[in-house]
C-alpha cells in the first residue's frame, strides 16, 4: 500500500492544482518528513485548496508507514476530512481516505471504499492496489489475486504490482517467486527513497528467513538498517532471526529497541517472549501483564493485537476460554491464514480438535509455508490420531528455520517408533 501512496504523493506534488514544489533534497529528513514540511507550508499559503490537504494526508501516511505511529493516520484522516469539505467526493481524496483506512487496519471499510472507487473508475491502478491490500488482509485471496493480476496487466513493470505479486506468491507458497518480485520492486527504487528501500529489503530478508536462509536474511536486515537506521520492521525481523539462532539476549535488545520506537501491544508480546527465553522471568511476567492489559483494552477495535492475545492466553496465561473468545471475535470479520491459525490453536487448547483441524487445514490449503502453522497442524493432527499427517506437518515445520522449527524437531523426536 505504501508504494501506491507514494505514487499519489508525487502525482499531487506535480499537479497544477497543487501548485506546490515538493523537495526531496533534504539530507536530514526522510522523503515523508520533507513532504510533511512542504505540505504544511502549502496549507498555510493556500488553505482553500483541497489538493494541499491531499499532499499533507499522503505525506502523513507515508511517515506513518516509516514509523508505525498510528497517531499520524489520525492526522491524515483529519486532512482528508478538510479536503473533502472543500471538494466533496473528489476521486483522488477518496483514494487517500481508503489508504488511511488500511493504515488504521479497518480493512472492511477500506475494501468497501475501494470497491466503490473501482466502480467509479474501473481502470485506476491505485484503486486495484487498494483492493488487493484489503482483500489480502481479510483473507479474500481469490479476489486479491484477480486485483493483483489486473495491476500487472494494466502497466507492465510497475512497482506497486510487483509488491502485490510478491505478497500473493508468499501466501501461495512460492517464496522464491515472492523474493524475485520484491527484488524487482527494490531495483526500481532510488537512493533517496530510504523508507521504501528499507521496507523492501526487510521483506526480502523475511522471505529468506522464512525459507531457512539465515545468512542471506541477516545481510538484508542489516542492509535495511543501514539504509534506514532503527527501521522498526527490520529490528523486529532481525530479532526473530536472533531467536532462531538462540541468541536470546540479542533478541531482547532488538525487540526493546522496536518497542521503544513503536509501543504497540503486539510488539510488547514478542519482547515478553524473548525475555522469557532469555531466562529473565520477572521482567517477562511484567511485560506479559502489561501486554495483556494493553491488548485487552483494544481487542474490540479493528486495530488490535488479537492474534498475539490469543497465543498469550493459550500458551502463557493458560486461559483457553479467553483465547477462544478473542479468536472468535477476530475470526468474525477476517479469514486470512494467520487468523485461521490463531482460531485453530484456540480451538485446539479448548479440546475442539476436529474443528481446529478444519481451520488449520483451510489455512494451509492456500499454500502458505510457515513453520508455526505447520507445527500447529502437526500437533492438532496428533490429537485427532492422524500420526502420518502429524509427522508430515512436523517435518515441514522442522525444515524451516525458526523457534517453531526447533519445537517441531523436538515433537518428532518424541514420537515413538510405533507412532512413526
C-alpha positions as a printed NumPy array, in Angstrom:
array([[  0.   ,   0.   ,   0.   ],
       [  2.801,   2.455,   0.773],
       [  4.077,   2.271,  -2.82 ],
       [  0.672,   3.319,  -4.119],
       [  0.507,   6.224,  -1.688],
       [  3.946,   7.425,  -2.692],
       [  2.818,   7.459,  -6.319],
       [ -0.131,   9.579,  -5.23 ],
       [  2.182,  11.943,  -3.386],
       [  4.346,  12.505,  -6.447],
       [  1.253,  12.982,  -8.596],
       [ -0.198,  15.574,  -6.248],
       [  3.125,  17.304,  -5.909],
       [  3.368,  17.833,  -9.65 ],
       [ -0.284,  18.653, -10.33 ],
       [ -1.31 ,  22.099, -11.486],
       [ -3.982,  22.17 ,  -8.803],
       [ -1.477,  21.853,  -6.005],
       [  0.961,  24.455,  -7.327],
       [  3.499,  23.198,  -4.805],
       [  7.105,  22.209,  -5.436],
       [  7.945,  19.349,  -3.111],
       [ 11.659,  18.988,  -2.474],
       [ 13.234,  15.644,  -1.568],
       [ 16.738,  17.003,  -1.387],
       [ 16.929,  17.246,   2.396],
       [ 19.606,  15.039,   3.878],
       [ 18.228,  15.422,   7.391],
       [ 14.702,  14.234,   6.741],
       [ 13.077,  11.278,   5.044],
       [ 11.001,  11.686,   1.897],
       [  7.862,  11.699,   4.007],
       [  9.181,  14.134,   6.614],
       [ 10.167,  16.594,   3.941],
       [  6.79 ,  16.115,   2.322],
       [  5.01 ,  16.964,   5.577],
       [  7.03 ,  20.158,   5.952],
       [  6.276,  21.262,   2.398],
       [  2.609,  20.301,   2.615],
       [  2.072,  22.185,   5.882],
       [  3.559,  25.261,   4.253],
       [  1.232,  24.783,   1.298],
       [ -1.751,  24.553,   3.646],
       [ -0.72 ,  27.827,   5.272],
       [ -0.344,  29.507,   1.895],
       [ -3.494,  28.13 ,   0.262],
       [ -5.902,  26.898,   2.937],
       [ -8.831,  26.862,   0.492],
       [ -7.157,  24.474,  -1.961],
       [ -8.27 ,  20.884,  -1.403],
       [ -5.169,  19.485,  -3.148],
       [ -2.791,  20.801,  -0.494],
       [ -4.642,  18.754,   2.124],
       [ -4.209,  15.745,  -0.161],
       [ -0.478,  16.424,  -0.151],
       [ -0.452,  16.605,   3.618],
       [ -2.557,  13.472,   4.112],
       [ -0.39 ,  11.446,   1.759],
       [  2.852,  12.584,   3.37 ],
       [  1.447,  11.738,   6.808],
       [  0.501,   8.242,   5.624],
       [  3.985,   7.742,   4.234],
       [  5.529,   8.833,   7.512],
       [  3.178,   6.541,   9.447],
       [  4.429,   3.649,   7.339],
       [  8.026,   4.575,   8.119],
       [  7.496,   4.979,  11.852],
       [  4.398,   2.797,  12.51 ],
       [  2.995,   5.691,  14.542],
       [ -0.834,   5.36 ,  14.464],
       [ -1.347,   8.98 ,  15.516],
       [ -0.157,  10.029,  12.066],
       [ -3.082,   8.198,  10.477],
       [ -5.439,  10.213,  12.667],
       [ -3.778,  13.391,  11.414],
       [ -4.043,  12.139,   7.832],
       [ -7.747,  11.415,   8.347],
       [ -8.246,  14.993,   9.536],
       [ -6.507,  16.33 ,   6.431],
       [ -8.706,  14.123,   4.247],
       [-11.781,  15.466,   6.03 ],
       [-10.727,  19.027,   5.26 ],
       [-10.046,  18.185,   1.629],
       [-13.455,  16.578,   1.195],
       [-15.136,  19.577,   2.832],
       [-13.603,  21.76 ,   0.109],
       [-14.195,  19.273,  -2.716],
       [-16.823,  16.713,  -1.721],
       [-16.372,  13.251,  -3.19 ],
       [-13.302,  14.079,  -5.273],
       [-11.737,  10.885,  -6.524],
       [ -8.12 ,  11.486,  -5.509],
       [ -9.008,  12.341,  -1.912],
       [-11.269,   9.312,  -1.644],
       [ -8.308,   7.127,  -2.67 ],
       [ -6.225,   8.624,   0.11 ],
       [ -9.102,   8.017,   2.521],
       [ -9.018,   4.327,   1.594],
       [ -5.26 ,   4.218,   2.238],
       [ -5.82 ,   5.786,   5.664],
       [ -8.425,   3.136,   6.478],
       [ -5.905,   0.47 ,   5.511],
       [ -3.309,   2.045,   7.782],
       [ -5.836,   2.058,  10.615],
       [ -6.455,  -1.647,   9.878],
       [-10.116,  -1.089,   9.183],
       [ -9.922,  -3.489,   6.279],
       [-13.677,  -3.982,   5.723],
       [-14.21 ,  -0.216,   5.412],
       [-11.141,   0.118,   3.185],
       [-12.417,  -2.637,   0.908],
       [-15.871,  -1.089,   0.699],
       [-14.335,   2.272,  -0.194],
       [-12.013,   0.75 ,  -2.811],
       [-14.865,  -1.205,  -4.387],
       [-16.918,   1.965,  -4.711],
       [-13.965,   3.771,  -6.289],
       [-13.408,   0.887,  -8.685],
       [-16.992,   1.231,  -9.902],
       [-16.41 ,   4.945, -10.495],
       [-13.164,   4.455, -12.401],
       [-12.672,   0.814, -13.433],
       [ -9.142,   1.208, -14.806],
       [ -7.362,   3.056, -11.968],
       [ -4.131,   1.298, -10.965],
       [ -4.088,   2.807,  -7.482],
       [ -7.553,   1.506,  -6.716],
       [ -6.577,  -2.021,  -7.706],
       [ -3.685,  -1.752,  -5.25 ],
       [ -6.087,  -0.703,  -2.508],
       [ -8.411,  -3.569,  -3.371],
       [ -5.561,  -6.085,  -3.28 ],
       [ -4.279,  -4.887,   0.087],
       [ -7.684,  -5.047,   1.767],
       [ -8.526,  -8.42 ,   0.229],
       [ -5.23 ,  -9.933,   1.381],
       [ -5.766,  -8.775,   4.949],
       [ -9.305, -10.145,   5.017],
       [ -8.266, -13.469,   3.503],
       [-10.154, -12.976,   0.231],
       [ -7.262, -14.463,  -1.693],
       [ -9.001, -15.274,  -4.969],
       [-10.228, -11.686,  -5.232],
       [ -6.8  , -10.389,  -4.197],
       [ -5.162, -12.442,  -6.928],
       [ -7.586, -11.056,  -9.503],
       [ -6.862,  -7.477,  -8.415],
       [ -3.098,  -8.015,  -8.437],
       [ -3.319,  -9.58 , -11.904],
       [ -5.191,  -6.535, -13.155],
       [ -2.368,  -4.374, -11.85 ],
       [  0.299,  -6.419, -13.618],
       [ -1.628,  -6.407, -16.888],
       [ -2.53 ,  -2.711, -16.819],
       [  1.048,  -1.484, -16.697],
       [  3.914,  -3.869, -17.222],
       [  6.868,  -3.498, -14.889],
       [  5.19 ,  -1.244, -12.304],
       [  6.483,  -1.385,  -8.745],
       [  3.124,  -1.424,  -6.939],
       [  2.144,  -4.512,  -8.933],
       [  5.45 ,  -6.235,  -8.124],
       [  4.809,  -5.665,  -4.419],
       [  1.343,  -7.192,  -4.574],
       [  2.578, -10.09 ,  -6.681],
       [  5.284, -10.736,  -4.09 ],
       [  2.778, -10.873,  -1.267],
       [  0.49 , -13.194,  -3.185],
       [  3.321, -15.554,  -4.111],
       [  4.4  , -15.775,  -0.486],
       [  0.873, -16.616,   0.628],
       [  0.532, -19.204,  -2.137],
       [  3.739, -20.953,  -1.072],
       [  6.236, -19.652,  -3.63 ],
       [  8.917, -17.885,  -1.545],
       [ 11.42 , -17.762,  -4.409],
       [  8.89 , -16.144,  -6.708],
       [  7.935, -13.754,  -3.923],
       [ 11.571, -12.807,  -3.444],
       [ 12.014, -12.239,  -7.177],
       [  9.06 ,  -9.848,  -7.284],
       [ 10.267,  -7.957,  -4.206],
       [ 13.739,  -7.67 ,  -5.713],
       [ 12.304,  -6.263,  -8.95 ],
       [ 10.464,  -3.666,  -6.888],
       [ 13.627,  -2.849,  -4.964],
       [ 15.621,  -2.373,  -8.157],
       [ 13.143,   0.292,  -9.249],
       [ 13.699,   2.439,  -6.138],
       [ 16.202,   5.283,  -5.966],
       [ 18.646,   6.018,  -3.093],
       [ 16.596,   8.938,  -1.761],
       [ 13.655,   6.604,  -1.113],
       [ 15.173,   5.352,   2.117],
       [ 11.954,   4.206,   3.771],
       [ 10.861,   2.407,   0.617],
       [ 14.185,   0.655,   0.249],
       [ 14.297,  -0.397,   3.902],
       [ 10.787,  -1.824,   3.656],
       [ 11.627,  -3.878,   0.585],
       [ 14.939,  -5.086,   1.996],
       [ 13.15 ,  -6.165,   5.159],
       [ 10.538,  -8.046,   3.16 ],
       [ 13.261,  -9.768,   1.142],
       [ 15.048, -10.711,   4.354],
       [ 11.806, -12.028,   5.816],
       [ 11.338, -14.253,   2.772],
       [ 14.875, -15.601,   3.088],
       [ 14.408, -16.241,   6.81 ],
       [ 11.066, -17.957,   6.262],
       [ 12.825, -20.274,   3.821],
       [ 15.627, -21.081,   6.284],
       [ 18.371, -18.969,   4.664],
       [ 19.618, -17.164,   7.756],
       [ 22.843, -15.81 ,   6.249],
       [ 21.05 , -14.032,   3.425],
       [ 18.345, -12.8  ,   5.81 ],
       [ 20.968, -11.348,   8.145],
       [ 22.618,  -9.39 ,   5.327],
       [ 19.311,  -7.999,   4.092],
       [ 18.14 ,  -6.914,   7.552],
       [ 21.478,  -5.247,   8.245],
       [ 21.318,  -3.508,   4.874],
       [ 17.811,  -2.243,   5.685],
       [ 19.057,  -0.824,   8.992],
       [ 21.953,   0.858,   7.21 ],
       [ 19.605,   2.455,   4.689],
       [ 17.101,   3.478,   7.378],
       [ 18.561,   3.275,  10.913],
       [ 16.232,   1.807,  13.552],
       [ 13.608,   0.884,  10.967],
       [ 11.067,  -0.935,  13.201],
       [ 10.243,  -3.826,  10.888],
       [ 13.906,  -4.57 ,  10.267],
       [ 14.581,  -4.541,  14.022],
       [ 11.717,  -6.955,  14.62 ],
       [ 12.737,  -9.323,  11.861],
       [ 16.369,  -9.291,  12.939],
       [ 15.2  , -10.077,  16.477],
       [ 13.258, -13.068,  15.146],
       [ 16.434, -14.229,  13.454],
       [ 18.303, -13.948,  16.757],
       [ 15.592, -16.04 ,  18.412],
       [ 16.035, -18.717,  15.74 ],
       [ 19.783, -18.59 ,  16.442],
       [ 19.063, -18.859,  20.198],
       [ 20.819, -15.552,  20.771],
       [ 18.089, -14.547,  23.169],
       [ 19.912, -11.639,  24.856],
       [ 20.462, -10.011,  21.466],
       [ 16.818, -10.674,  20.546],
       [ 15.67 ,  -8.933,  23.727],
       [ 17.771,  -5.878,  22.921],
       [ 16.368,  -5.647,  19.396],
       [ 12.778,  -6.173,  20.494],
       [ 13.284,  -3.5  ,  23.166],
       [ 14.517,  -1.054,  20.541],
       [ 11.471,  -1.747,  18.403],
       [  9.044,  -1.408,  21.305],
       [ 10.597,   1.872,  22.417],
       [ 10.148,   3.163,  18.885],
       [  6.692,   1.653,  18.323],
       [  4.952,   0.952,  21.668],
       [  2.234,  -1.27 ,  20.235],
       [  0.842,  -4.151,  22.279],
       [  1.886,  -6.724,  19.687],
       [  5.49 ,  -5.573,  19.855],
       [  5.43 ,  -5.905,  23.64 ],
       [  4.258,  -9.508,  23.326],
       [  7.314, -10.524,  21.313],
       [  9.566,  -8.699,  23.758],
       [  7.967, -10.608,  26.64 ],
       [  8.518, -13.909,  24.85 ],
       [ 12.17 , -13.06 ,  24.244],
       [ 12.644, -12.083,  27.887],
       [ 11.208, -15.447,  28.897],
       [ 13.517, -17.295,  26.52 ],
       [ 16.461, -15.33 ,  27.901],
       [ 15.604, -16.536,  31.408],
       [ 14.572, -13.106,  32.655],
       [ 11.382, -14.413,  34.228],
       [ 10.456, -11.453,  36.442],
       [ 10.793,  -8.991,  33.575],
       [  8.97 , -11.362,  31.248],
       [  5.998, -11.71 ,  33.588],
       [  5.711,  -7.947,  33.953],
       [  5.909,  -7.49 ,  30.194],
       [  3.25 , -10.148,  29.659],
       [  0.986,  -8.495,  32.243],
       [  1.438,  -5.102,  30.578],
       [  0.788,  -6.69 ,  27.199],
       [ -2.421,  -8.329,  28.404],
       [ -3.79 ,  -5.058,  29.772],
       [ -2.856,  -3.108,  26.662],
       [ -4.039,  -5.713,  24.154],
       [ -7.301,  -6.387,  26.005],
       [ -8.188,  -2.693,  26.034],
       [ -8.009,  -2.535,  22.243],
       [ -9.332,  -6.022,  21.468],
       [-12.735,  -4.784,  20.274],
       [-11.148,  -2.394,  17.763],
       [-10.073,  -3.281,  14.247],
       [ -6.544,  -2.013,  15.016],
       [ -5.679,  -4.617,  17.619],
       [ -3.2  ,  -7.29 ,  18.7  ],
       [ -5.762, -10.05 ,  18.93 ],
       [ -3.71 , -12.771,  17.317],
       [ -0.925, -12.233,  19.82 ],
       [ -3.535, -12.09 ,  22.579],
       [ -4.876, -15.49 ,  21.515],
       [ -1.435, -17.059,  21.772],
       [ -0.79 , -15.329,  25.078],
       [ -3.956, -16.746,  26.637],
       [ -3.377, -20.154,  25.04 ],
       [  0.346, -20.66 ,  25.661],
       [  1.37 , -18.374,  28.524],
       [ -1.609, -17.479,  30.705],
       [ -3.222, -20.908,  30.153],
       [ -6.707, -19.437,  29.901],
       [ -8.148, -21.358,  26.939],
       [-11.619, -19.868,  27.296],
       [-10.302, -16.326,  26.868],
       [ -8.124, -17.442,  23.95 ],
       [-11.198, -18.753,  22.166],
       [-13.281, -15.664,  22.946],
       [-10.661, -13.407,  21.351],
       [-10.104, -15.762,  18.411],
       [-13.817, -15.936,  17.635],
       [-14.028, -12.155,  17.746],
       [-11.234, -11.811,  15.211],
       [-12.473, -14.686,  13.05 ],
       [-15.836, -12.964,  12.887],
       [-14.51 , -10.365,  10.458],
       [-11.354, -11.727,   8.763],
       [-10.264, -15.131,   7.48 ],
       [ -6.635, -14.632,   6.453],
       [ -4.262, -17.536,   7.046],
       [ -2.804, -16.109,  10.259],
       [ -6.226, -15.503,  11.801],
       [ -7.268, -19.035,  10.819],
       [ -4.14 , -20.314,  12.56 ],
       [ -4.913, -18.39 ,  15.752],
       [ -8.512, -19.591,  15.681],
       [ -7.403, -23.192,  15.114],
       [ -4.977, -23.011,  18.023],
       [ -7.629, -21.577,  20.324],
       [ -9.973, -24.412,  19.372],
       [ -7.145, -26.888,  19.989],
       [ -6.357, -25.721,  23.521],
       [-10.077, -25.986,  24.257],
       [-10.106, -29.629,  23.18 ],
       [-12.078, -28.996,  19.999],
       [ -9.508, -30.594,  17.725],
       [-11.78 , -31.741,  14.91 ],
       [-12.857, -28.13 ,  14.392],
       [ -9.272, -26.959,  14.872],
       [ -8.061, -29.293,  12.146],
       [-10.601, -27.934,   9.693],
       [ -9.422, -24.361,  10.285],
       [ -5.678, -25.054,  10.137],
       [ -6.027, -27.151,   7.001],
       [ -8.091, -24.407,   5.381],
       [ -5.193, -22.054,   6.058],
       [ -2.562, -24.46 ,   4.743],
       [ -4.628, -25.232,   1.651],
       [ -3.893, -21.702,   0.44 ],
       [ -0.252, -22.802,   0.085],
       [  1.431, -20.826,   2.851],
       [  4.746, -22.262,   4.074],
       [  5.124, -21.187,   7.69 ],
       [  6.895, -23.089,  10.467],
       [  4.376, -22.06 ,  13.103],
       [  1.354, -23.089,  11.05 ],
       [  2.954, -26.418,  10.147],
       [  3.791, -27.106,  13.805],
       [  0.27 , -26.273,  14.901],
       [ -1.135, -28.521,  12.181],
       [  1.13 , -31.343,  13.354],
       [  0.122, -31.044,  16.987],
       [ -3.571, -30.864,  16.096],
       [ -3.236, -33.923,  13.838],
       [ -1.64 , -35.824,  16.717],
       [ -4.626, -35.021,  18.925],
       [ -7.096, -36.394,  16.391],
       [ -4.985, -39.538,  15.971],
       [ -3.634, -38.941,  12.46 ],
       [  0.015, -39.819,  13.075],
       [  1.012, -39.812,   9.408],
       [ -0.311, -36.278,   8.873],
       [  1.256, -35.132,  12.137],
       [  4.678, -36.376,  11.101],
       [  4.33 , -34.81 ,   7.666],
       [  3.414, -31.414,   9.069],
       [  6.078, -31.509,  11.772],
       [  8.734, -32.402,   9.196],
       [  7.639, -29.455,   7.069],
       [  7.988, -27.181,  10.094],
       [ 11.342, -28.67 ,  11.022],
       [ 12.737, -27.966,   7.541],
       [ 12.338, -24.237,   8.099],
       [ 14.499, -22.168,  10.422],
       [ 12.658, -20.708,  13.389],
       [ 11.904, -21.396,  17.03 ],
       [  8.808, -23.263,  15.862],
       [ 11.047, -25.44 ,  13.689],
       [ 13.031, -26.354,  16.788],
       [  9.83 , -27.216,  18.645],
       [  8.721, -29.353,  15.702],
       [ 12.029, -31.247,  15.772],
       [ 11.506, -31.959,  19.462],
       [  7.983, -33.19 ,  18.768],
       [  9.305, -35.504,  16.062],
       [ 11.999, -36.831,  18.373],
       [  9.376, -37.7  ,  20.986],
       [  7.178, -39.64 ,  18.594],
       [  7.536, -43.306,  19.448],
       [  8.763, -45.763,  16.777],
       [  5.26 , -47.181,  16.709],
       [  3.801, -43.749,  16.101],
       [  6.292, -43.066,  13.358]])
